[in-house]
Amino acid sequence: MSFLPLAHALSAREDLPVPAWLFAWAASIVLIISFFALAAGWRSPRFEELRERPLSEGLSRVLLGLPAQLLYGLVGIFLLGLAVYAGIEGTAAPDRNFALTFLFVTCWLGFPFFSAILGDLFRPFNPWRAIGRAAGAGFKLIAGQRPAHLPYPEKLGRWPAAIGLLAVVWLEVIYGSGGVILEPETAGVAALVYTAYTLAMMGVFGVEKWCQRGEVFSVYFGMFGRLGIFGTRDGRLERRRPFSAATSWATVPGSAAVVIASIATTSYDGASEGAFQDPMESVFEWIAEAGIGLTASLRITETAFLLLCFAVVALVYLLGVRGMRTVPGAPSLSTLRTGFAHTLIPIALAYLVAHYFSLFVFQEQAQFTYLLSDPLGTGTTDLFGTASSGVDYTILSANAIWYVQVASLVVGHVIGLMLAHDRALVYWTDYRKATASQYWMLAVMVAFTCFGLYLLSVANG
Amino acid sequence: MRDVKKLMVAVLVLLAAAAIAACGSSDDSTTGAAAGEESQPVSGEFAPVPGAPEAYSIVGGEAELERSSGGTTVSISLNGLEPKTPYIAHLHVGSCERSDPGGPHFQFEKGGSEEPPNEIHLRFTSNAAGEGEAEVTSKREVPEREAGSVVLHVDHSHHEMTSFEANEAEAVFVHEGVDHSKEGTGHPEGKSQPAHSDKIACAELEGGRWEEAGSATAVEAPTIVVRDGEPVDGVAELEFSAGEEVRFRVTSDQAEEIHVHGYDLAQEVPAGGTVEFAFPAELEGIYEVELEQLAVQIVELQINP
């Protein structure tokens, strides 16, 4: 029995495991950097302020004005519609259908990658937000008043998004595995179901509220957008200090769960092919012998391991938090728990880049050539004359991929350390105590980074 | 606080140690490729191949391949053969363990002549005691990684038989000597033979190819047998280095299309037929080879930089 992640269905290519020597170098560098980070820690917070500088008003008006918002919204709705249509009407071959690559590579990976640099890019293009806002405007026009909403139960925080994130990944890598390929049609139907659910929730709690709390994609992509250098305030585009917007991200309950889910799901996807393969096969056989069908056994096994990943990542983080609590003058456990959640965002991003960067580069070639010219994969359409193009796998050598993978983990590690140190200085005004608390966060970061490296270096089964 | 610091130092040192230990344990695949001994003779013992006629179950003997000053000498000695029977042995690239023991004949120029001097053949006629030996020297050196085995047959084509096909030092096969030019006349001893092959015995040349190098598989062209739409031995893992030639064959009992992803190569295999893929390993990474219609993976092709 083989466990095939989605990447197989799309490109039938995998990265080579990172060689042992590179693993050793990277792990050593991480340790050395960590020691220096402790020694050379600064003594007052630097990232807690946004230090935003508004960009010119004209640029803001062009990029953020109503016509532009309409345009972004329409583009978003059109692309969602195209993906759903292609998924349901197009070919059942995953790699020839626009839907899977668009949803799970272009959007699912593209928004985090680019938002982390530029700021939240998904918000303007969010098709559900656009529909919701249009519906709200229509309601106001007819009824003469704003639609009334239930107050959002703030205790729930971002938990709906965290659970939704696990569900999306479940659909992506577990539902469609082990011979039951995730069919484009399933993805199309899932997108429709999600659309109905999201619009209903927006109707109940309000468009913006739901986007901030429960809408999986807004929350998830928005999280990475907090690292980026552009933001908006009062309709004005502004530049801000990189990473600084992340510092205020985790104040909402459940935020830690979102970032932990992100790290856990990426780890799971990597580990299910390598490190976890043998234990997963044992558990699978054990369940299958109990008389449960093969597909069900496989899904139960994989779901269990996905949840196990989530539990382990959460446990490591909570242990670090617990340890910080022992440093004199520490705030309450729950303050610490939310207070350091944002420091994991760079790690989550690093995991994404390390695991999916090559898939993204290769598969986007397909996206912009044959999948664009022949979105349904019928073989008879050629809208832009690129239907017969292929993917050039020579543009990234194995070495280049390795260096990007390792570099992303090391850089993510350093940024995470920086943010954590910065946050510690807020809680412990005595910088020595702050540094002492950071031994614990350092252990957490080193654990995640080395685990990430380990996943990359384990040979695929 | 100092205690905490000490504790952390200890933890980090342990982590570092663990990291380095992890490396050591996963290092095996990256080394040892070019470690083939230069001019040491490689040798092996003959044993009957599966499906060899009953009468040959006691065949034994030795095969040796020695490289010296640019040339190659292959010698064999056998016992337990039928008396006074012509035999031929060839040098093969592959292992005796293959489903077609030895795989293809070794050839200096691949795809060239199937006769010496492009291949290494050893011919002899057994004596009354069922013993025989032969030696052949080639002026060219059999590449380090290509000596797999020596395989013995009965000499079917007596007039063209001479000795070993010692081209590839992986396996020397000894075949029963039946003259191909007189098809239908049967073997000299009237023995029944496996329909597909008249191979009798095979001697694995230990160290004759780079067992661990992965490059060996390039030369021996492993065969993936597909039955009922499934690879019989599971998904085959083939490993090559960039720049080498990727070679493998697929045999299927059903008509299928074999698709090498990434390289995007496809060949139709008819029911019961075999197709061979041979292409340069240009793209690094791990690629799937699958039965296109059934979407069943049969090979995991790993190309290292």
HADDOCK unambig.tbl for C-alpha pairs under 7 A between the chains (distance, minus, plus):
assign (segid A and resid 12 and name CA) (segid B and resid 261 and name CA) 6.03 0.50 0.50
assign (segid A and resid 12 and name CA) (segid B and resid 287 and name CA) 5.88 0.50 0.50
assign (segid A and resid 12 and name CA) (segid B and resid 288 and name CA) 5.44 0.50 0.50
assign (segid A and resid 13 and name CA) (segid B and resid 262 and name CA) 6.62 0.50 0.50
assign (segid A and resid 13 and name CA) (segid B and resid 285 and name CA) 6.77 0.50 0.50
assign (segid A and resid 13 and name CA) (segid B and resid 286 and name CA) 5.43 0.50 0.50
assign (segid A and resid 13 and name CA) (segid B and resid 287 and name CA) 4.55 0.50 0.50
assign (segid A and resid 13 and name CA) (segid B and resid 288 and name CA) 6.49 0.50 0.50
assign (segid A and resid 14 and name CA) (segid B and resid 285 and name CA) 5.92 0.50 0.50
assign (segid A and resid 14 and name CA) (segid B and resid 286 and name CA) 4.82 0.50 0.50
assign (segid A and resid 14 and name CA) (segid B and resid 287 and name CA) 6.45 0.50 0.50
assign (segid A and resid 15 and name CA) (segid B and resid 285 and name CA) 5.15 0.50 0.50
assign (segid A and resid 15 and name CA) (segid B and resid 286 and name CA) 6.07 0.50 0.50
assign (segid A and resid 16 and name CA) (segid B and resid 285 and name CA) 5.18 0.50 0.50
assign (segid A and resid 16 and name CA) (segid B and resid 286 and name CA) 6.15 0.50 0.50
assign (segid A and resid 20 and name CA) (segid B and resid 23 and name CA) 4.72 0.50 0.50
assign (segid A and resid 20 and name CA) (segid B and resid 26 and name CA) 6.40 0.50 0.50
assign (segid A and resid 20 and name CA) (segid B and resid 27 and name CA) 5.74 0.50 0.50
assign (segid A and resid 21 and name CA) (segid B and resid 23 and name CA) 6.84 0.50 0.50
assign (segid A and resid 24 and name CA) (segid B and resid 19 and name CA) 6.38 0.50 0.50
assign (segid A and resid 24 and name CA) (segid B and resid 20 and name CA) 5.76 0.50 0.50
assign (segid A and resid 24 and name CA) (segid B and resid 23 and name CA) 6.37 0.50 0.50
assign (segid A and resid 27 and name CA) (segid B and resid 19 and name CA) 6.68 0.50 0.50
assign (segid A and resid 28 and name CA) (segid B and resid 16 and name CA) 6.73 0.50 0.50
assign (segid A and resid 393 and name CA) (segid B and resid 262 and name CA) 6.96 0.50 0.50
assign (segid A and resid 393 and name CA) (segid B and resid 283 and name CA) 6.29 0.50 0.50
assign (segid A and resid 394 and name CA) (segid B and resid 283 and name CA) 5.89 0.50 0.50
assign (segid A and resid 397 and name CA) (segid B and resid 284 and name CA) 6.34 0.50 0.50
assign (segid A and resid 398 and name CA) (segid B and resid 284 and name CA) 5.64 0.50 0.50
assign (segid A and resid 398 and name CA) (segid B and resid 285 and name CA) 6.41 0.50 0.50
assign (segid A and resid 398 and name CA) (segid B and resid 305 and name CA) 6.31 0.50 0.50
assign (segid A and resid 436 and name CA) (segid B and resid 1 and name CA) 6.66 0.50 0.50
assign (segid A and resid 439 and name CA) (segid B and resid 8 and name CA) 6.52 0.50 0.50
